[in-house]
């Protein structure tokens, strides 16, 4: 699976938009980008997945530029409950999910 | 309704013992997983299992073995526990097809402490 690099930590305040960028310079043509969220003392939770351009759901948006060497998870108007670790994973369409390795992730702290 | 459940939530045991952690999913998924999250918070897959194959991460000692009595259950058996086995163990499940495999549902975790 492609190696990913994310900031170790970020701080924000309630009501702000937060953008977490993940670098994946060696992404392959058939690789997809998946983001997970993990709250303290809980298992990770799938947030969003995409291949190119923009994907949006009720939780977040995912922006992927044309070269796909990076991706940005955007959380609109964060609240204290968005404090969590966010993981970026990159893997092929078929079979990569059997070999997932979650890196250190980005620890987001949202302050009042 | 709990989608993926694990028991027990906490497990404290002594070195050398054998223990099991149970996992059940009610999502109708056909693939289940076990992950280990160590003290540094790195989360690494240990096993991936469906009715066709078992994929084992090569770094997992053979003291660890998954057992699946049916499609909804994947239990983790650990023999001869060692101090280094102390960690949080997560069970997860997903569909076994293309991108759906990346949308994994995780259980609440079992915190194992070996003394």
Interface residues (C-beta under 8 A of the other chain):
Chain A: X32 X34 X38 X41 X42 X43 X44 X45 X46 X49 X85 X87 X89 X91 X93 X94 X95 X96 X97 X98 X99 X100 X101 X102 X103 X104 X105
Chain B: X4 X31 X41 X42 X43 X44 X45 X48 X55 X57 X90 X92 X94 X98 X99 X101 X102 X103 X104 X105 X106 X107 X108 X109
